[in-house]
Amino acid sequence: MLDVHRLRIFSSVVASGSVAAAAANLGYTPSAVSQHLTTLQRETGLTLLERAGRGLRPTAAGLAVAAQAEEILARLSEAEAVLSDLRTGRHGRLSMAYFASVGAAWMPEVARRLTADLPGVRLELQLRDDVAPNPEDRPDIQLVVGRKEHHSGKRLRRPPLGGRPLRCGTA
């Protein structure tokens, strides 16, 4: 069985390109990072990293393992967030995406009011200018700027916003 801790260390080495940088990022000694990498390679039976100048680069197998590790670590992070929410009494989640000028102008007040009015809901905010192509990756609410044709096929409303029409699309 793979050790999640070693996968996290391996991902850090792949992302940073060196044992020393990963060790500094994680707060470990380079020796400890190297030992974890050696153990992970022994456990998998694969060569995951190779020397590249003064640093390291992942092998083809290392790239495949790193991609899987990122998915595992992301899923683990989601599970930890759910557990944290359960411990603190939160029972729901609302995700919102917004473009930069909205983030500066409206989102602080929107976030303040939502968290005050809905203390049991975890608010997830993300700065995003585009709409994710995969519907499963889209937030519950997304504010975007675009031409009318970008929103074809969706129900739209135009509430007034500062004297200018705003298109609201729902899928």
N, C-alpha and C positions, 0 to 999 in steps of 0.2 A: 504494500500500500504506500502511496506517495505521501510524504509529509508536507503539509500546507506551509509550514514555516520555511522549509527548504525551497519550496516553489516560489515563495515571496522573495527570498534572497536571490534565487536564480533570475527572477523577473527584474529585480533591481540591477543585477549585473548586466543583463541584456540591454536594459534601458540606458544605463550609464556607460557601458562599454569597457568598464574596468572593475576589478576587485576593489581597488583602493577607493574609487568613487562610490561604489555601492556600500562599502563599509562605512564611509563617512556619512552617507545618506541615512543608513540604518542605525548608526551608533554602535557598530561592532568593530572589532579589529579586523584587518585584512586577513590575518591567519584564521580567524573564526569563519569568515566568509568562504575562504578557500576550502576549509574542512567540510563545510556544508555542501559546497559544489562537488567535491570529491565523493562524498557520500551519496548525493543525488545521482551522479553519473554511475556509481557502482550499483545503486538500487535499480536504475533503469536499464543498465547494461548498454548504454549508448554514450557516444562522445557528443556532448552537448555544446561545448565551446572549443574554439581553437584560437591560438595566438594570432594577433594581427598588429604588428609593430609592438608598441608598448602596452596595448590593450588586448581585449578579447572580442571575438565576434562569434555569434551562434552558428553552428553547423546547420544543415538542412533539418536534421532531427531536432536540434536545439530551437530552431524557429517554430517547428510544429509544437514542441513541448511548451514554448513560451506563449504561443497563442492559446493553447489549452489552459495554461496557468492563469493567464489574464482573465479568461472566462470564469474559472473556478474562484479566483480571488474576488472578482466582481460579484458573483453570486453569494459568496461568503459574506461580503460586505453588506449586501441586501438583507441577508438573514440576520446579521448582527443588528442592523437598523430596526428590523421588525421586533427582535427581542428587546431592544432598548425602548421602543415605543410601547410594547406590552408592559414593561416594568414601570414606565412613567404614566401609564393610563391612556396613552394615545390609541385611538382605534380606527383612524382613517388617514388617507393621504390625498393630497391635491397637488398635481404637478402643473406648473405654468412655465411657458417659455415666452420670451419677450426680446425685442430688439433694443439696441444700446440706448437710444434716446429715451425710450420708455423706462428703461432701468434707472436712469438718472432722474427722470421727472416724476413718474407715478409709482413705481414699484415699492419704494420705501413705505409710502402711506398705505398702499394696497396690502403689503405684507403685514404691516402693523395692525391694520384693521382685521384682516383675516385671522391672524393668530390670537387677537383679543376676542373676537366673536366666536371663534371655533378652536378653543384650546386643546381639544382632543384630536385635532387633525394636524398631521405633519405636512408642512408646506415645502415643496421642492421647487426651487427656482433654477432656471437655466437660461443663460444668454445665448440666443440662437437667432440668426437672420433667415434661415431657410426652414422649409418644412421637411421633416424626415420622410424619405420615400416609403419606408416600411411603416404601415399604420401602427404596428405594435410598439414602435420606438417613439411615437408621438405623445406629447404631454396631454393632459386633460384639457388644458386651455392654452392656446398659442396666439400671441399677437404678432402679426406680420405686416409688412408693407409690400404691396405688389399691385400689379395692374389687374383689372377685372378678369381678364382671360386666365390669369393664374388660378382663379378660384372657380372656374366653370365646373358645373356638376354638383355644386354644394349649395345648400340653402344659405342665403345671405340676408342680413338686415343692415340697415344704414342708420344707426342712431347718430344724432349730432354730437360732435366732439370738438369743442373749441371753435364752433362756427364752420367746421369742415366735416364732410360725411365720413363715417367710419364703416367699413364693411366687416361684418362679423360672420364668419363661416362656421358651420357645424358639419361634421361628417357622420 
